[in-house]
Amino acid sequence: MSVNPLPYSDFRSDTATAPTPEMFAAMMKASLGDDVYNEDDSVKKLERYVATLCGHEEALFCASGTMTNQLAHRVHLNNPPQSALVDIRSHVFNYEAGGISFHSQAAVYPVMPSNGRYLTVEDVASRLILDVDVHYAPTRVISLENTLNGTIMPIEEIERIRALTKEHGIKLHLDGARLWHACITTGLSMKEYCGHFDTVSLCLSKGIGAPIGSILVGSENTIKKARHFRLLFGGGWRQAGILAEAALWGIKTNWPTMEDTHRRAKWLERVFLQVGCHITNPVDTNMIWVDTSDAGFTVDDLIIELAKEGIKISGSGCAARVVLHYQITDEAVERFIRVLRKMACSPTMKVSVDLTRAAMIEQPTSVFEEDPDTPGRISTQQLPFAESPSSRSASSSSLSSSSLGSPLTENDSPMMAYIKDSSYDEAEVSRRHGAMGVPNMKRCLFEESQEQPVEETPVQPVPRQRRTESNNGRPLERPRSAYEPGVIKSKVREAELAALKEAHREYVVPESDRPVLRTQSLDLAEHEARMFTVQLERPHTADKKKVSKLQYRLAHNPASKAFKRASVRLVRWGTLLSRES
């Protein structure tokens, strides 16, 4: 199996895979025909292979999954007024810039599944718009997605929806960007899934690992019309055989490895549950949706700690999405798990979460609620400071028992001792808040008393002067929160640079003994060349100000830098081509 050619492990998406030397070798065998004229043998070979695999007549190789989805809807939606029925969480509805309405002149009606996982025939039938009322746009296309958020749609439900569409003459489209994963998990073939749909879009740059591409399958007339619309959309391309060979190699090589990817996703799911996280969607394939609100840490903290280990994930607040692919190894998952266990056992983060919960528990329900025994007197039982010691101890004990793992004690943190042992002095509270017992007290600061009316006096507004400088004359800076996006990005960047320097220190060897690293990315090689060039150009004298103006211009000339970068890339590609030849 191919290893990860990048210097980090990317858990943000399965589109983050990078081409490997084996894939480059397959791309070098591609034909160089023109696909616009349908003369590229590599592209035609890929299209025939996928069409046969899915049980359809023809296929069309395109640049992206958004394009194949939009082409399919444009072919089916050809007679306004019309509408498409989609899942409210689907890619075609949320992440394709409203393309169905723009390209196909159709209304889009989103439906939320009643079971929260996938659409059923009952969900679809209740939202169908038949051609009986001129006030509504009739449903012409039903668009499904499998998998959606990593959840597999059962084949039995697809068969029921297909029977409904045949009854009413409605087209059925499938966004099968990750249908490859569903086939591996269920053991069903692509033909068994795709045979129920008029058109199917299959992504080649996600789990398959191709650098670019998606493919649309359908009938001969459908693909012929879609090819025409592809050129209209600006999607015609010339020598696309290089990309087609990469996609075909990925299908034959990377598709069978998805079983290991699913095993690693289940492994990581178990650890998330062990540290107290919630899994918000079923982990059927390669995707994990995590909620860390009860785990004692936030996703922002997790991103920073993982960046120190050379791992990238996406998310914010307490929600994250973790996606695995064939370039995520067992060693990368182990590093991820070590960071999770370390953060779950951190007393500092647990105390922070516990203090937040304590503040939420001690909030009053109604401060200005009157005492039923004495009208006009405010009930002190509704105030936070009037809570009895027994109820406070019960709240503290329940708070500690709800913490993850073993509850924190006074030995772990002095703050927990303060939470458990602090008590209110009732006499001091009565002295400070004696006004609470006055029957005719003011309910509001601006309420007038009947005995002492307030005289109206004109109030002159005072212009507010904003202080823009400190005592030393420097401009004042706005205080920044530790959880602002800019602060988090800077911390993540610092952690990534530290991890990159650590990897760079492992890679650097004498130039004469340096081997050609197959797992070394082009970006890392260019980074090494730049560091080596900067060391050569750096003056060895202590006084850097004595560098002449001519030397400075030569060192910082953009043309010189561009020439150096081009030289490094030429040498790298030459080494690669000579090795592969």
N, C-alpha and C positions, 0 to 999 in steps of 0.2 A: 504494500500500500504506500502511496506517496505521502511524504511528510510535509509539514507546513513550511513553505519557503519564506515566510515572514518572520521578523524578529519578535513578534508578539502573538498571543492567542486572542482571536477576535470572537467574542460571544455575542456581538450585537445583532448579527443577522447571518443567514447562510448565503447571502450574496457577497460576503466578505472573503470568499475563497480566492486564492491567487493561482495563476497557471504554474504548473510544475515543469521541470525539464522533460519529463515523459510526454506531457501535453504539447510542449514546443516541438518535440520530435515528430509527433503526429501531424502538427500543423504544417511542417515543412514538406509533407507529402501531398499537400492539397493541389488541386487543379487551379488554373488561373483564368477561367472563363468569365463571361459577363452574365451575371444573374438577371439583369434587366431583360436581356434577350433570351433568358432561360437556357444558357449555354454552359453553365458551370457544372461539371460532373460531380464535384464534391457536394454541392448544395442539393442536386437532384438525388444523390445517393442518400443523404440524410432524410430528405422529405419522403422518399419511398420507404425507407426503414421505419420511420415513425408512423406513417400512414398504415403500414401493414401491422405494426405492433398494436395500434389502437383499433384496427378493424374498420377503417374508413378508406375512402377511395383516393383522396389526395391530401397533401399537406403543403403549408406555406411557411417558409423560414423568414422570420422578421427580427427587428432589432430589439424589441422589448415586449414584456407581457402586457403593458398598457396598450401597445399598438395592436397586438393580436386580439385582445378583448374588444377594443373599439372597432376593429374591422369586422368581427363577428356580429356585433350589434348593428353596425351600419348596413350589413348585408340583409339581416333579418328585418330591420325597421326601415321600410322603403315606401310607406304610404301613410303620411300623417292625415288625421290625428291618431296618435298611437302612444303606447306607454310600455315601460319595462318594469317588472316586479323583481326586486332584489332583496337580499338580506341586508339589514340596516348596518351590520358590521363589516360588510364585504369590501373588497378592494375596489371594485368598479364604482361603488357609491362614495367612498371616503377618500380615496387616494389617486384618482385619475382626473382631477380638476374639472369635474362635471362634464366629462367628455361625451357621455351618452346624450345629454341634452344639447350639447353644442354640435356634435357631428351628425347625429341621427334625427334631430328635431323631435325628440320624444320626451314625454314626462316620465319621471322615475318615482316609483312608489316603494319606499323601504318598508320592510316588515321585520319586527322583532320576534324571534322564535319564542313560543310559549314555554318551552322547556329550558331556554337559556343556552342551548348548545347547538342545535341545528334546526332548520326549517322542516316542518311536517306538512303532509298534504292538507291537514285541517287549517294550518296557518295560511297556506297558499290559496285554498279554495274560498276562504272567507274574504280574501282581498282581491279576488279576480274581478276585472271590469269587462263585462261582455258587451258586444256591440248592439245594445238595445236602447241606450239613452244617449241622445246627441250632446248632453251636457258633460259627458266624461270621455276621456281618451281610452279606448279599449286596450286591453292587455294583448300585446303581440309577442312578447318574449318574457320568459322566466329565466333568471340568471342565478345559478347556484355556485357555491365555492366549496371545494373539497381538496385538501383540508382547510379549515378556517380557524385561525388562532391555534393551530396544532391539534384540533379536534376532528375526528373522522366522522363523516356523514354515513350512516348505514346504507348499504346497498338496497335493503328492503324499502326504505323511505324514498330512495331515488326511483325505484320501480313504480311506486304508488303515484309519485308526482308525474312521472312519464305517462302513465295511463290517463291522468287528468289532462295533460297537454294534448294528447292525441284526441281526446274526446272533443275538445274545443278548438282544435286546429292552431295551437300556440307552439311557437318554437322554444326549444330548451337548450340553453347554453351553459357550459361548465367552465368556470375559472379553475383549472387544475394545475395551478402553479406548483403545488406540492403534492399532486396526486401520486407521484412516485413513492412518497412515504406511505400513503394509504395502502398501496399495493403490497409493499413489503410487510406492513403490520398485519393486514387481513389475509394475505396469501392469495388474494384475487388478482387476476391478470388485468392489464390495461384494457384489453378488449372487452372484458366483462363490465368495466366501469364506463368506458367511452361509448359502448354500443347503445346506451340509452339516450345519448345527446345528439343534437343536430350539429353542433360545433363544440370543440374542446380546445382550450388554450393551455399549453404546457410550457412551463418556464424551464430554460436550460442553464440559467446562470445562478440558480439557487443550490439545491442539493446536488444537482448533476455536476456543478463546478465549472461550467464553461465561462469564459470571460464575458461574452455578450450573447444574447439571443433568446428567442422564444418562438414556438412553432404552433400554428393553428391547423387543426385537422377537421375535415368535413367532406361533403360530397364534391363531385367534380365541378358542378355548376357553382356551388358556393365558393370554392377556392378560386375558380376563374374570376368571379366577380370581386372577391377579396384581393386578388392580385392587382386588379385594376384600381381599386380604392387605395391599395398600398402605395402605388405610384402617385395617386392624387394627394395622399397625406405626406408625400416627400420621403417615403420609406424605401424607394428603390435603391439598391446598392449593386456595385459592379463586382469586383473580385471578392466575393463573400465566402469562397471555398475554404479559406484559412480558418474562419470562424466555424464553418460547418464541420470541418474535420475535428476541431477541438470539442464541439458538442457531441459528435458521434463517439469520440473516444471517452468522453465523460459518461455517456449512457452505458457503454459496455464495461467500463472500469469502476466508476464511482457508485453507480446505482446499487450494485450488490452489497456495498459497504454500509448501507443505511441501517442495517440491523445492528451493527456495532454502535452506530450513532444513537439509536433508540435506547440501547442498553446503558450508555453513558448518561442520557437524559434521565432515565429512571433512577440511576445511581445518585445523580445530583439532586433529584427531587426528594429522595429519602433524607438526604442531609439537610436540605432546607426545612423539612418538617421536623427533624430532630432539634434544630436550633430555634424552633418556635415560629417559623414563617408560615404563612398561609399560601396554598396553591389555589389560585382563583379559577383556573381552567384545567380540565383533565389533561394529563400528559400522555397523549396517545402516540405521539411521534417524537419530534426533535425540539419541541418548544415548551418552555416553562414560564408561566406567568406567576410572579411572586408578589406577595404583600408582606412587608417587614414591620408593620405597625406594632405587632406584639413580640418582636424578636429582640428588642433592646437596641436597635441601630436603624439608621436611615439608609436609603439607597445611595444618597450622596456620599455618606461616609464609606459605604461599601465600594463605590467607584474609585475613591481615592486610595483605599487600601489595596484593591485589586490592581490598580495601575502600578503600584510598587512591585508587583509580581509579574508584570508584563501581560496583564489581562485587561481586556476592554469589554464593558457591558453598557447597555443603554437603560435609562430610567431616571426618575427623579422622585423626591419626596419619599414615599413608602412603597411605590410601585415600580416593578422592573420586569423586563422581558429578557430571558436568557435563551439563546438559540444555538444549537450545536450543529456541526457539519463534519464532513469526513476529514478535515484538517485539524480538528480538535482531538488531541490524543489523550490517553489515560493519564499521562504525566501532567497535562494542563488541567484536567479535572481534579487531580490530587492537589495541585497548588490552589485551585479555587476553593476546595473543601478546607484546606488549612486556614485560609483567610476567614472563612465563615465561622469555623470553630473558635478561632482567636477572638473574633469580634463578639461572638455570643458569650464568651467567658469574661469579657471586659467589665469590671465593676463600675468604671466611670460611666460607660454608656447605660448600664442598668440603673444607676442612681439617677441619671438624667431623665430616663423614661419614668421611673417611679415618682420622682418629684412632680413631673407633669401630671401623672395620674392623681397624685394627692391633691394638687391644685384643682383638678376637675371635680374631685369628690367633695371638697370643702366649699364649693360654690353654693350660695344661698338659693333657695327656691323662690322665696318672695320676701324681700326685706321689709316692705311697707305694708305687710298684712296686719290687720288689727287683731287685738286679743279679743276672743269672743266673750270672755268674762267681764272685761272692762272696756266699754266702747270708747273709742278715741285714743286708747293706749296701744302702742305698737308691741306686738308679741316678740319677746326676745328669743323665743324658742326657734324662730325662723332665721335668726342671725347666725353667722358662722362661728362667732366667738362664744355663743351660748350652748355649744354642743357639749354633751356630758362626757366625762372621761371614759365611761364604759363604751359609748358609741365610737369615741375616737380610737380606742384600743382595738375595737372590732374592725374599724375601717383599716387600721394599719395592718392587722393580721391578715385580712382578706387581700390587701394590696400585696403583701409579701408573698402570700401563697400563690398569687396569680403570676408572679414573675417566672421567667423562663429558667429551667434547670433548678438548681438548689437556690432557695431564697437567700437574699442578702441579710447579713447580720451586722451587729455593731462592730465586729472585728473587720468586716470588709470595708466599711465606710462610716466615718463619724456622722455623716448626714442621715443615715438610717437610724442611728441612735437618737438623733434630734427629732426625727419624725415620730418615733415610737414613744419617747419619754417626755416630749414637750406637753405642757398643760397650761390652761388659762387661769389667771388669778381673778376670781369672780368679783372680789372687792375692788380690785383695780379697774376692772371693766365697768362696774357700777359707777365708780367715781368719774371715769372718763366720759361715760355715756349716760350721765344722769339725766340729760335732757330727754332721753327716750321715754322716761316715765311721766313727763308733763302731758296732761290730757289735751291741752290746746296748743300743742307745738305745731310749728309750720310744717306742712307736708312738702313744701317746695321753697326754695330760696327766695322766690319772687312773690310768694303768697302774702297777702295783707291780713293783718289781724283786725278784728272788729273793734277791740278796745283801743288800739294804737294805730290809727291809719298812717300810712306812710306819705309824707309830703313829697310831691313831685318837684324835683330840682333838675334844671337843665344840665345835661352832661355833655361836656365838650370832648369830641373824639381826639385822642392823642395819636399823632402819626407814629407808626411803628418804624423804628430804625433798625435795619438789619446789619448785624456786625459781620463784616466781610474779611477782617484781618485780626490776627492774634496780637499779643503784646510785642512780639519781635518783628512785626510787619509782614509776616508770611500769610498767604491766603489760607483761610480755614477750609478744611476738607470735610465733606459730609461723612459722618460715621457709617461704616460699612458693616453689614451683617456677615457672619461666617457662612451663611447659606445662600448668599446671592449667587446668581449664575456665573458672574464674572469671577468671583472668588473661587467657586468650585472648579471652574475650568482652569484657572491658574494653578490650583493645587494638583489637579489631575495632570496637567502638562509637566509640572515639576517632577511628579512621580514617574511619568513616562520617560522623561529625559534621564532620570537617575537609573531606571531600568535599562535604557538604551546604552548609557555609559558603562554599566556593568557588563552588558553583552559585548560591547565594543572592547572592553578590557580582556575578555576571554578570547575574542577573535584575533586580536593583534599579535602577530608573530613576525620574526624577521622576514624581510622581503624574499630572501633567497630560499627560505624553507617554507614559504607560505603555500599551502595547497589550495586547489580550487574547491571551494565549499559549495556543494550542490544545494544546500538549504539556505544559502546566503542570498538575500534579495538584492535587486539592483539599487534600491534606495540606500541600503546599508553600505554597499560597495562605494557608491558615490559619496556617502558621508565619510567613509574612511579616507578616500582620496582627498577630500577637502581638508580633513584634519591633518593629513600628511603634508599637503601643500602649505597650509597655514603655518605648520611648524618650521618648514624650510624658509618661508618668507619672514618669519618673526625675527627681529634683530636680537642678537646675542649680547648686546651691550646693555648696561643698566639704564642708561639715559635714552628712553624711546623718543624723546622730543627732538633728537638730533638727526632723525631720519630725514633725508632730503625730500624735497617736493617731488622730484622726478621719480624716486623710488616709491613714494606714496601713490602717485598717479598710476604707475605700472602695476602696483599690487592691487589697486581697487578699480582698475579699468574694467567696465562691463564686458568689453570684447574679449579681454584676457580670461575672465572668469568663464564666459561662454565657451571659449576654445578649450579650456581645461575640462569642463564638464563633458563636452563632446568627445574629447580624447579618452576620457575614462570610459565612457559608454562604448566607444568603438573597440577599445581593448577588451572590455567585458564580453561584448557580443562576438568578437572574434574568437575569444577563448571558448565560448559556448558552442559556436558553429564548428570549430575544429574538433572539439570533443565529440559532438553528436555525429559529425561526418566520419 
